[in-house]
Amino acid sequence: MSESLLRTVPAEGFDVARVRMDFPILQRRIHDHPLVYLDNAATTQRPLQMVEAMNRYYLEYNANIHRAIHTLGYESTVAYEEAHKKVARFINARSWREILFVRNATEALNLVAMTWGKANLRAGDEVVVSLMEHHSNIVPWQMLRDSLGIILKFIPVTSDGVLDLEAADRLITPKTKLVGLVHASNVLGAINPVSEIRDLARRAGALFVLDGAQSVPHMAVDVQALDCDFFAASGHKMLGPTGIGFLYGKKSLLQTMPPFLTGGDMIATVSQEASTWNELPWKFEAGTSAVAEGIGLGAAVDYLTTLGMDNIYQYEKELGDYALQRLRNVSGLKLYGHERGESLAVFSFNLEGIHPHDGANALDRFGIAVRSGHHCAQPLMNRLGMDNTLRASFYLYNTKAEVDLLVDALGEIKKLFRA
Ligand SMILES: Cc1ncc(COP(=O)(O)O)c(C=O)c1O
């Protein structure tokens, strides 16, 4: 095993040069340029420490969890449970039993709709989400609208890209049974005013669901302070592996909800007549779990915790402010959002006369990875009057020098397209 794989995370503080050493992929050259990876809202890169934790599981104590009496089974079970505990501490859940491992944020939100929603919603009940949602917090509710006859309402977004709170106040009424909100937008970077919307939900007696896929990688999250009923996230957007995410849910709700998927591991007893359910969180983790991925997510959380979420937030804030100022000075660049309120370093923009896909393709020739498209948020795109944008999304290993490379490349591309 190489020396570098055995390195631990930096002791404290935030040293981006040191952080970058943990991400070997950042040494790659793309089309003869150093890779500038700015597609972090889609998925982040992974540190050696996370990959090594997964390798250790596969190479040293690989076994299925929960069923085996043997040593390997014991070790894997402990490590997998410990990963739940790490996530619970990371978001300040009251108990690790409130953390369900799922495949990703999409599955987490589907789980809420298909279990709590199906069991508790009736025709005419209202679910309110925002126009800023990722499709994963829209489509599951549309499915319930079509099958149960619930009413789905959308909190509008203003032309400068923030939630219309006055409209939210009108939309959330005693008929509202659940309010679902994206904590931070994957298109605009906007960090939404969670407490205001939560208070409106509480006033109506509705549940409050947060989609934290974009927030939890970048800022300290405290689910008790947020006082949300559910919080959904994806491991791969926070340095963890693909195929694993989590849903936090208040224990009182999880206990009364029916299971999501059924079969092995989620039961206490099965007879020909009926079955009873396992304790939390296993009641919601049917079948063989993504054990390596769960352990990898725990290692990613360790990595973030060691760096410190407040340090990460501060570092990215400074980087984002710099990027904002530089992007605003690019002529012919239309930036969406970032006019009011707090935002993450996620920038959606268009270059006059250049299709976003052509722009992304041209940036790739400079080694710069950005996303182009509708970012799985078509209702928001429609509201802001565009079909597609370019999106540059930053993370803890990006630098101001990379902002400069992006801005320089945009200048070159404009010349290339004579835009
Ligand atoms: C805000 C938000 N919610 C949910 C998701 C869905 O994440 P996943 O595809 O990992 O399920 C994404 C992914 O981009 C997102 O940005």
The ligand as an SDF file (V2000), in Angstrom:
LIG
                    3D

 16 16  0  0  0  0  0  0  0  0999 V2000
  -30.7240   19.9620   -4.9330 C   0  0  0  0  0  0  0  0  0  0  0  0
  -30.6260   18.5550   -5.3950 C   0  0  0  0  0  0  0  0  0  0  0  0
  -31.4960   17.6540   -4.9180 N   0  0  0  0  0  0  0  0  0  0  0  0
  -31.4560   16.3760   -5.2870 C   0  0  0  0  0  0  0  0  0  0  0  0
  -30.5200   15.9300   -6.1750 C   0  0  0  0  0  0  0  0  0  0  0  0
  -30.5290   14.4930   -6.5610 C   0  0  0  0  0  0  0  0  0  0  0  0
  -29.3300   13.8900   -6.2090 O   0  0  0  0  0  0  0  0  0  0  0  0
  -29.0580   12.3970   -6.6840 P   0  0  0  0  0  0  0  0  0  0  0  0
  -29.0220   12.4360   -8.1840 O   0  0  0  0  0  0  0  0  0  0  0  0
  -27.7300   12.0720   -6.0910 O   0  0  0  0  0  0  0  0  0  0  0  0
  -30.1550   11.5850   -6.1630 O   0  0  0  0  0  0  0  0  0  0  0  0
  -29.6030   16.8250   -6.7180 C   0  0  0  0  0  0  0  0  0  0  0  0
  -28.6240   16.3880   -7.7250 C   0  0  0  0  0  0  0  0  0  0  0  0
  -28.0840   17.1640   -8.4790 O   0  0  0  0  0  0  0  0  0  0  0  0
  -29.6550   18.1730   -6.3020 C   0  0  0  0  0  0  0  0  0  0  0  0
  -28.7980   19.0740   -6.7750 O   0  0  0  0  0  0  0  0  0  0  0  0
  1  2  1  0
  2  3  1  0
  2 15  2  0
  3  4  2  0
  4  5  1  0
  5  6  1  0
  5 12  2  0
  6  7  1  0
  7  8  1  0
  8  9  2  0
  8 10  1  0
  8 11  1  0
 12 13  1  0
 12 15  1  0
 13 14  2  0
 15 16  1  0
M  END
$$$$
